Amino acid sequence: MQLSSITADAVSARRVGTDRLVAVWLIATAALTFSMVVIGGVTRLTLSGLSITEWNPVMGVLPPLGDAAWQAAFAKYQQIPEYAQVHYGMSLAEFKGIFFWEYLHRLVGRVTGLVALAGPVALLLSRRIGVNGAAPLFAVPVLVLLQGVLGWYMVESGLSVRTSVSQYRLTAHLALALTLYSYCVWQAANRLSPAALRLDPIIVRRLHLVTGVVLGLVAVTILAGGFTAGTKAGLVYNSFPLMDGKLIPDGYFTVQPWWLNPFENVTAIQFDHRVLATVTVLAVLTLVGLAVRLRVPNPVRLPILLMLAMVLIQASLGISTLLWAVPIPLAALHQAGAVLLLTTALLSHNAVRAPD
């Protein structure tokens, strides 16, 4: 009986240790994905995303080496519309400057892919997990691979006719990155806190519903921000809270058919992003009030309070970015803040998940 108890304890300890290893790997992958989103934002803001006109997942690991290689890369860039209409006459040194950001973005993407694949492979080979346990983990490298393919599909949209990438493909690329990030954060939270809190079922249902609504609002607002970035809608109506002196601006339905306005009309795109951001702030305030009234325990209260702080910071960054006509440092911080806000929303929703 005593031997059986010792064996069970050993198995339990090994399981806990494995969960922690998996969580560390997931957090590392999430951190790399976060850096990819931020670097990708800087790449877009500096108009660097089309500087590399080919997709070579293996050979592209190395940047151009030597003057001849740099001249060849520059010559390829000079053949696309962006060079002729946006960067015409730029020097080789200036080209190297925009090349750096796109190269760094792709390099971090490759590192993310290697880390994402190494985790489940190492756990399988060390027999810390079985084939069945590895299946959910291999979703991570698959998502990274899809992200790379979608990233090239996005870049390809700006190489022939357009001088920038499609806002649809840009937002899809952002959405997939955030899906990867959210999956890693959620799975890591489950493994670091495997047992859901034993709260009153009515309280759990209320909080689960409200945190879910807030999480959905945060996600939709970020995607609306993707369209704002992809159409450069942040460069117009640089005032707050009014747009061109009005609460509801003229020109919302200037694109036909009408349902394309939220995706192609800069007036509608910026207005929608503002409204969604405002509703998100109000939803978070409502959630905080509910949590205070229900006197939720610290494991639930902490991520909600962090979300409150983050949504206020993010709103301030968004307004400042708008008023200052999208300076690169502020815009990059705003994009990073969006991911951090999403993180707090995920952790808040995870903290009130229903017990297994």
N, C-alpha and C positions, 0 to 999 in steps of 0.2 A: 504493500500500500504506500509506504514511504517512497520507494523507488519510483512508483508510478507518478506520485506527486512531483518528485524532482524532475522527471522527464517532461511532464506537462509544463512545469515552470520554465524549463530550458527551451521548449518549443515556443512558448509564449514570448520569452525574452528575444528569441531569434526573430520572431515575427515582428515584434516592436522595432528591433534593430533594422530589419529590412524595410519597414515602413519609413523609418527615418532616412535611410539611404535613398530610397525612392523620392522622398520629399525634397532632399537636398538636390538631387538631380533635376527634379521638376522646377525648383526655385531657380537653379542656375540657368535652365533653359528659358524660364520666364524672364529672368534678368537680361539675358542676351536678346530676347525678343523685344523687350522694352527698349534696349539700346538701338535695335534696328528701327523701331518706330520713330525714335527721336532723330537718329541720323538720317532716316528717310525724309523726315520733315525738313531738316536743314538742307538736304540734297534738293528738295523741291523748291525751297525758299531761295536758294542760291542759283537756281536755274541750271543745275548740274546733272539732272537725271538722264539727259540724252547724250551725255558726253562720250559714253561707251556704246558704240553702235552695233556690237555683236554680243552674243551670249555664248560664252565658252566656259561651262562650269568647271572644267579641269584646267585647261591651258590658261584661262583667265585669272588663275590664282596669282600669277606674277604680273606686275605692271609692265609697261613698255620699258625695255632696257636699252639704253643707248639713244643717240640722236636720231638715227634712222627709224627706229621703232616708234619714237615719239612723233616724228614727222608723218609716218604712215597712219598712226592713230588720228592725228589732227586732220590729215587729208580726208579720212573717212567721215569725220565730223563735219567737215566743210561741205559735204555733199547733201546734207539734210536741210530742210526748210528753216529749222531754228537758227542755224548759223547765218543763213542769208538774210533773215528778217529780224533777228534779235541780237546776235553776236557778231555781225559782219565786221571784219577788220580786226578782230581780237588777235592778240599775239600768242605765240606758242606758250609763253610763260603764263598768260591768262588762261589758256586752255588747260594747262597743268593744274591750275587752281580749281577749276570746276571738275576736272577728271578725278581729283583727290576724293571729293565727297562721294561720287558715285562708286569709285573703287572701294572706298572704306565701307560703304553700305553693302556692297556685294561680298566683301571679305568677311564682315561680321555675319552675314547670312550663311556663308560657307562654314564658319566656325560653329554657328548655331546648329547647322545640320549635322556636323560631326558629333557635337555634344549630345544632340537629340538621339542619334543612332547608337552612340557608345553606351548610354545608360542601360537600355533593355538588353543589349548584347552582353554587356559585362555581368549583369544580374543573372542572365541565363547561363552563361559559361561558369559562373561561380556557384550555380545551383541555389542561389538565394530565392529564385522564383521558378515556377514551372512554365510550360508553354501556355497554359490557360491564363496564368497570372501575367504573362508578358504581353498578351494580345492587346489589352487597353493601353499599355505603355508604347507599343509600336505605332499607335495613332499619332504620337508626337512627331517622330521623324517623317511620317507620311504627310502630315500637315505642313511641315517645313518644306518638303519637296514640292508640294502643291503651291506653296507660297512663292517659291523660286520660279516655277513655271508661270504663275500668274503675274509675277513681277516683270518677266520678260515680255509677256503678252501686253502688259501695260506700256512698257517702253516702246514696243514695236508700233503702238498706235501713234507715236509722235515722230516717226522716222521718215514718213513719205509725204504726207500732205499737211498735217497739223504742225504748229510750232510748239506744241505742248502735248502732254499725254491726255487721253480721254478721261474726263472727270468720272465717268462710269467705271472705267477700269481702275483708276486711282482709288476710288472709294471701295471697290471690291477687294483690292489689294490690302487696304487698311482693315477692312472687315475680316479678312482671313487671318491677318496678323493678330488681331484682337481675339479671334476665336481660338487660335493657338495659345495665346497668352492666358486667356480665361480658363481654358482646359487645364493648363499647367497649374495655375493658382488654385482652382477648385479641387483638383486631385491632391495637391500638396496639403491643402487645408483638411481634407478628409483623412489623410494619413497622419497628420500631426494632432488632429483632434477626432479620432475615429468614432467616438460615442457622442451622439447628439444630446444636447441638454434636456433633462427631464423637466419640462415646464408644463404648466396647465395647457391641455390641448387647445382650448379656445384662444389662449394667448399666442400659442405657436401658429395657429391658423391665421390670426390677424397679422402678426408680424411677418409671417412668410408671404402673405399676400401683398402687404405694403412694401416690404423690401424687394419683392419681385417686380412690382410696378416701378419702383425707383430704379432698379437695375435696368429694366427695359427702357426707361426714359434716358438714362445715362448713355446706353448703347445707341439709341436712335439719335440723340443729340450729337454724339461723336460722328456718326455717319453723315449727319447733316453738315457737320464741320468738314468732312471729307469733300463734299460737293462745294462748300464754300472755298476750300483751298484749291480744288481742281478748276474752278471757274474764276479764281482771283476775286471773288465777290467781296472779300474783306477790304478791297482797295476803294470801294465806293461807299457813300453814306457814312463817312467817318465822324459820326456824332452819336451821342447816346443820352437819353433813351429815344429821342426822335430820329426819324429818317427823313431827310430833306424837309425838316420842320413839321413833320406829321407823325402821329403815332402809327398810323397805317399808311404806308407810302402809296403814291400813284404808280401805276405800271406793273401791278402784280400779274395781270393776265395779258401780257403783250405777246407771248409765244403761243403759236397754234400747232397742234391741238392744245387745249388748256391744261391738260394733265402733265405736260412737259415742263411747265413753269417752275415747279419745285426743283427741277434738275438742270435746267438750261437758262433760266432767267435770273440774272444776278440779283435783281431786286427781291424776287420771291425767295431765292436761296438764302440771302442774308436775313430777311425777315423771319423765315421759318427757323433758322438757327437761333436767332434771338428769342423767339417765342418758346422754343423747346428748352433752351437754357433757363429761361425764367421759370417755366413750369417745373423743371427739375429742381431748382432751388426751393421752390415752394413745397414740392413733394418731400424733399429731404427735411425741411423744417417740420412738416406734418409728421414724418416718421419720428423725429426727435421728440416732439411733443407726446406722441403715443408711447414711446419707450419710457419717458419720464413718468407718465401717468400710470403705466403698468408696472413700474419699478422693476425693470428687467435686471438680471444679474450682470456682473461685470463682463463676463465673456461675450455677452450680447451688446451691452452698453458701449464698450470700448470701440469696436469697429464703426458703430453708428455715430459716435462723437467724432471719430476721425473723419468720417464721411462729411459730417457737418463742416468741419474745419476745411476739408479739401474742396467742397463745393463753393464755399465762400472765397477761397483763394483762387479757384478756377474761374469764377465769375469775374473777379477783379482782374485777373490776367486777360480774360477775353475782352473786357471793356477797354483796358489799357492798350491792348494790341490793336483794337479798332480805332481808338482815338488817335493813336500815334501812327496810323496808316501801315500797320503790319511790319514793324522793324523785326529783323531776323531773330535777335535774342529773345524778345518777348514772345514772338510767335512760336519759337521752339519750346520755350517754357510752357506755353499754353497747350501745346501738343503733349508734352510730358505730363502736365497736370491732368489732362483728360485720362491718360492711362492710370495715373495714381487714383483718380476719382473712381474709375472703373474697378480698381483693386479693392477699395473700401466698400463699394457696393457689393462686390462678389463675396467678400468676407462677411458682410452684414447678413446677406441672404443665406450664406452657408451656416452661420451661427444659429439660425433658427429653422434649420431643416428638420423635417419630421423624423423622429426616432426610427431606426431600422426595425 
